[in-house]
């Protein structure tokens, strides 16, 4: 592990080390630290991979007049429109995802909910009680049924 007095270099400093633009003492210190710190060694290896991948790409010339357009946008304090479209699309995707999850939860809730109770026929209830009383010949129309709902 690195010495406690030695500070942990950040990503920009590792990139500068890889480019060879750090001063002699600091470059040596970052190199020693990267040899003893697994996290910095991994980050340095990743930066090397990116640098070699970019080195194999052909150079691309920007469109004519791109610099004045960028300067106008920066002077106006506005962000480029491409980032606002990206953010809008991300927000819409997030909203659609939340709506889909909500609809799915409502569907599962309806599917798991118990079926509604059938309406009670009080005449059938009275007939059942009379049959249970073993008095099928009694006058079934003379009983009054009081319904109380819970």
C-alpha positions in Angstrom: 0.0 0.0 0.0 1.1 3.6 -0.4 2.7 5.6 2.4 0.2 7.7 4.4 2.1 10.9 3.7 1.7 10.4 -0.1 -1.6 11.7 -1.4 -3.9 9.7 -3.6 -3.8 11.0 -7.2 -7.0 11.8 -9.0 -8.1 10.9 -12.5 -6.7 14.0 -14.1 -3.4 13.6 -12.4 -3.2 10.0 -13.6 -4.0 11.1 -17.1 -1.3 13.8 -17.0 1.1 11.1 -15.7 0.2 8.9 -18.6 0.8 11.8 -21.0 4.1 12.6 -19.4 3.1 16.1 -18.5 3.7 16.0 -14.7 6.9 17.4 -13.2 9.8 15.1 -12.5 9.2 14.6 -8.7 5.4 14.5 -8.9 5.6 12.1 -11.9 7.9 9.8 -10.0 5.6 9.9 -6.9 2.5 9.1 -8.9 4.4 6.3 -10.6 5.4 4.8 -7.3 1.9 5.2 -5.9 0.3 3.5 -8.9 2.7 0.5 -8.5 1.5 0.0 -4.9 -2.1 1.0 -5.1 -4.4 -1.5 -6.9 -7.2 1.0 -7.5 -4.8 3.5 -9.2 -3.2 0.7 -11.2 -6.6 -0.3 -12.5 -7.5 3.2 -13.4 -4.1 3.8 -15.1 -4.6 0.6 -17.1 -8.1 1.7 -18.2 -6.7 5.1 -19.2 -4.0 3.4 -21.3 -6.6 1.2 -23.0 -8.7 4.3 -23.9 -5.6 6.2 -25.1 -4.6 3.3 -27.4 -8.1 2.9 -28.7 -8.3 6.6 -29.5 -4.9 6.6 -31.1 -6.1 4.0 -33.7 -9.0 6.3 -34.7 -8.6 8.6 -37.7 -8.6 12.3 -37.1 -11.9 14.1 -37.9 -12.0 17.7 -39.0 -14.9 19.7 -37.5 -17.4 21.4 -39.7 -16.5 24.9 -40.9 -17.8 27.6 -38.6 -18.2 25.5 -35.5 -16.1 27.7 -33.2 -18.1 30.9 -33.7 -21.3 29.0 -33.0 -19.9 27.5 -29.8 -18.6 30.9 -28.7 -22.1 32.4 -29.3 -23.7 29.7 -27.2 -21.2 30.2 -24.4 -21.5 33.9 -24.5 -25.3 33.7 -24.2 -25.0 31.3 -21.2 -27.0 28.7 -22.9 -26.3 25.0 -23.1 -26.0 23.2 -26.4 -29.4 22.0 -27.6 -28.2 18.4 -28.0 -27.8 18.0 -24.2 -31.3 19.4 -23.6 -32.8 16.9 -26.0 -30.9 14.1 -24.3 -32.1 15.2 -20.9 -35.7 15.5 -22.2 -35.5 12.0 -23.7 -34.1 10.6 -20.4 -36.9 12.3 -18.4 -39.5 10.9 -20.8 -38.1 7.4 -20.6 -38.0 7.6 -16.8 -41.7 8.8 -16.7 -42.7 6.1 -19.1 -40.9 3.5 -16.9 -42.6 4.7 -13.8 -46.0 4.7 -15.5 -45.4 1.1 -16.7 -44.4 0.0 -13.3 -47.5 1.7 -11.8 -49.8 0.1 -14.3 -48.2 -3.3 -13.7 -48.8 -2.9 -9.9 -52.4 -1.9 -10.4 -52.9 -4.9 -12.7 -51.4 -7.3 -10.2 -53.4 -5.8 -7.5 -56.6 -6.2 -9.4 -55.6 -9.8 -10.3 -54.9 -10.7 -6.7 -57.9 -8.9 -5.2 -60.8 -11.1 -4.0 -63.8 -11.2 -6.2 -66.7 -8.9 -5.1 -69.3 -10.6 -3.0 -72.6 -11.5 -4.7 -75.6 -9.5 -3.5 -77.6 -11.2 -0.7 -81.1 -12.3 -1.4 -82.9 -11.9 1.9 -85.8 -14.1 0.8 -83.4 -17.0 0.2 -81.9 -16.4 3.6 -85.4 -16.6 5.2 -86.2 -19.7 3.3 -83.0 -21.4 4.5 -83.7 -20.5 8.1 -87.2 -21.9 7.9 -86.0 -25.1 6.3 -83.4 -25.4 9.1 -86.2 -24.9 11.7 -87.9 -28.0 10.1 -91.0 -26.1 9.5 -91.4 -26.1 5.7 -95.3 -25.7 5.9 -95.3 -22.4 7.7 -96.4 -19.3 6.0 -93.2 -17.8 4.6 -94.6 -14.5 3.7 -95.5 -13.5 7.2 -91.9 -13.0 8.4 -90.3 -9.6 8.5 -86.6 -9.5 7.6 -84.5 -6.6 8.9 -81.4 -6.0 6.9 -78.4 -4.4 8.6 -75.4 -3.7 6.5 -71.9 -3.9 8.1 
